[in-house]
Amino acid sequence: MDATLEKALQTVLTNWEKMKKSHEDDAADDADQFEASFYRWMEKLREWFDQLEQKPATLEEALRLPDVVEMTDLLPIELMLNFETELELIVEGQTRTEDERYD
């Protein structure tokens, strides 16, 4: 897997675990930190995808890319729908605006 993607994904996974274990006082901050790291990872994924010589035309094709398979193997099931939604936007060449992100 691309080193930049791997590092960003590891940050997401760390923040996911932290958010799952957070106490009431820290829950909002931990959730914000997780969300920010998720979208930084998506930005890195978009940059990586844009550099591919042969870009997948569909979400299904993108999900079969070896680097993407590695990422999804590490991703908690609870995050798969969000990941697939974002990956589909990347494949379609669309960009999500700040207010359209998940809360």
C-alpha positions, 0 to 999 in steps of 0.5 A: 500500500502507498506509504502516505495512504497507509499513514493516513489510514493508521491515523484514522484507525487510531482515532476510531479506537480512541473515539470508541473508548472516549468518555463523555467529556471527551466524546465530541472532541474525539469524534471531531478528531476522527472525522477530520482524520477520515477526510484527510485520508480521503484527500490522500486517497483522491491524490493517489487515485488521480495519479493512477495511469488506468483509473477504475470506471466504477466503484466495484473496479476501484474496490478490487484495486490491490491497495484498496483491498489492503485498506478495506481489510483493515477498515472496521465494518462500521466505516465501510459504507462511508468509505465506499460512498467517498470512494465512489465520489472519487471514481466519479470525479466529484468533490464533497463540500464541507457541509455535505460531510457526515456529522 
